[in-house]
Amino acid sequence: MEQTNKQIAAILLAAVLGVGAGAVSLARAGDIPETNPFSGDKKQIREGKSWFMNVCSPCHGGKADGAGERGTAADLRKWNKGFRKFVDTVQHGKDTGRAMTMPAWGGVLDEKTIFQIGSFLETLGVEGADWKQGAAPAQ
């Protein structure tokens, strides 16, 4: 747990300093593919799992069920808003109306990393999950 906290602190520091490893934010919603180009790619899924466990699991839980050590977050196994909305939410964050909000990771995580995380999360999908629809990002 201490190592995870140090990793998160390093990532957040990189974001503040603007030195994220190749961090890129897509300029236009049309640049985000409707489906994940890494979907089903075992190597990308492994990489995505590693990123998820180190960056996302403190809030979303190790099983992506929303039961993280920092409180309750979205159950990502039930994601049903499509790949575009996932990328947009990770990049720009989301105000949930609660004390805990989804922070914007676009200045920290590059496009490839976000896609890798998405490819891992797709493998955890439960009935009703939808990673394939091309939901338009929020403006």
C-alpha positions as CSV (number, residue, x, y, z in Angstrom):
1,M,0.0,0.0,0.0
2,E,2.8,2.4,0.8
3,Q,4.4,1.7,-2.6
4,T,1.1,2.3,-4.3
5,N,0.7,5.7,-2.5
6,K,4.2,6.6,-3.6
7,Q,3.4,5.7,-7.2
8,I,0.3,7.8,-7.2
9,A,2.1,10.7,-5.6
10,A,4.7,10.5,-8.3
11,I,2.1,10.4,-11.1
12,L,0.3,13.4,-9.5
13,L,3.5,15.3,-9.2
14,A,4.3,14.7,-12.8
15,A,0.8,16.0,-13.7
16,V,1.3,19.2,-11.7
17,L,4.8,19.7,-13.3
18,G,3.5,18.8,-16.7
19,V,6.1,16.1,-17.3
20,G,3.9,13.0,-17.7
21,A,5.6,10.4,-19.8
22,G,4.3,11.3,-23.2
23,A,1.0,12.5,-21.9
24,V,-1.3,13.7,-24.6
25,S,-4.9,14.9,-24.6
26,L,-6.8,14.4,-27.8
27,A,-7.8,17.7,-29.4
28,R,-11.1,16.6,-30.8
29,A,-13.8,14.1,-29.9
30,G,-13.6,12.7,-33.5
31,D,-10.1,11.6,-32.8
32,I,-11.2,9.0,-30.3
33,P,-12.1,5.7,-32.1
34,E,-15.6,4.3,-31.5
35,T,-14.1,1.0,-30.3
36,N,-10.8,0.3,-28.6
37,P,-8.1,-0.6,-31.1
38,F,-6.5,-2.7,-28.3
39,S,-9.6,-4.7,-27.5
40,G,-8.7,-8.4,-27.2
41,D,-4.9,-7.8,-27.5
42,K,-3.4,-9.9,-24.7
43,K,-0.3,-7.8,-24.4
44,Q,-2.2,-4.5,-24.2
45,I,-4.6,-6.1,-21.7
46,R,-1.7,-7.1,-19.4
47,E,-0.3,-3.6,-19.7
48,G,-3.7,-2.1,-19.0
49,K,-4.1,-4.3,-15.9
50,S,-0.8,-3.1,-14.6
51,W,-1.7,0.5,-15.1
52,F,-5.1,0.0,-13.6
53,M,-3.8,-1.6,-10.5
54,N,-1.3,1.1,-9.9
55,V,-3.3,4.2,-10.9
56,C,-7.0,3.4,-10.7
57,S,-7.5,0.7,-8.1
58,P,-7.1,2.9,-5.1
59,C,-10.5,4.4,-5.9
60,H,-12.1,1.8,-8.2
61,G,-10.9,-1.3,-6.3
62,G,-8.6,-4.1,-7.5
63,K,-11.6,-5.8,-9.1
64,A,-12.9,-2.5,-10.7
65,D,-16.0,-3.0,-8.6
66,G,-15.9,0.5,-7.1
67,A,-14.8,-0.7,-3.7
68,G,-11.4,1.1,-3.4
69,E,-9.4,1.9,-0.3
70,R,-10.2,5.6,-0.8
71,G,-14.0,5.1,-0.8
72,T,-16.7,4.1,-3.3
73,A,-16.2,5.0,-6.9
74,A,-17.9,3.8,-10.1
75,D,-18.2,0.1,-10.7
76,L,-16.3,-0.1,-14.0
77,R,-17.4,-3.7,-14.7
78,K,-20.8,-2.1,-15.5
79,W,-19.5,0.6,-17.9
80,N,-22.2,1.0,-20.5
81,K,-21.4,4.4,-22.1
82,G,-19.0,3.2,-24.9
83,F,-15.3,3.5,-25.5
84,R,-15.4,7.2,-26.5
85,K,-17.1,8.2,-23.3
86,F,-14.6,6.2,-21.3
87,V,-11.6,7.9,-22.9
88,D,-13.3,11.3,-22.5
89,T,-14.0,10.7,-18.8
90,V,-10.4,9.5,-18.0
91,Q,-8.9,12.5,-19.9
92,H,-11.2,15.2,-18.6
93,G,-12.5,13.8,-15.3
94,K,-16.1,14.0,-14.1
95,D,-17.9,16.0,-11.4
96,T,-20.0,13.4,-9.7
97,G,-21.7,15.8,-7.4
98,R,-20.2,14.1,-4.4
99,A,-17.1,14.8,-2.4
100,M,-15.2,12.2,-4.4
101,T,-14.9,13.1,-8.1
102,M,-13.2,11.5,-11.0
103,P,-10.0,13.5,-11.6
104,A,-8.8,14.4,-15.1
105,W,-5.9,12.1,-16.1
106,G,-5.3,13.5,-19.6
107,G,-2.2,15.4,-18.5
108,V,-0.8,12.3,-16.9
109,L,-1.8,9.3,-18.9
110,D,-1.2,9.2,-22.7
111,E,-3.7,7.9,-25.2
112,K,-2.0,4.5,-25.5
113,T,-2.2,4.0,-21.7
114,I,-5.8,5.0,-21.5
115,F,-6.6,2.6,-24.3
116,Q,-4.7,-0.2,-22.5
117,I,-6.6,0.4,-19.3
118,G,-9.8,0.3,-21.3
119,S,-8.8,-3.0,-22.9
120,F,-8.3,-4.5,-19.5
121,L,-11.6,-3.2,-18.1
122,E,-13.4,-4.7,-21.1
123,T,-12.4,-8.1,-19.9
124,L,-14.1,-7.5,-16.6
125,G,-17.4,-6.5,-18.1
126,V,-20.6,-7.9,-16.6
127,E,-24.1,-8.2,-18.2
128,G,-25.2,-4.8,-19.5
129,A,-21.6,-3.5,-20.0
130,D,-21.1,-1.8,-23.3
131,W,-17.7,-0.8,-24.6
132,K,-18.6,-1.0,-28.2
133,Q,-21.1,1.8,-28.6
134,G,-19.7,5.0,-30.0
135,A,-21.1,7.3,-27.3
136,A,-20.1,10.9,-27.9
137,P,-18.0,12.6,-25.3
138,A,-19.5,15.3,-23.1
139,Q,-18.8,18.8,-24.2
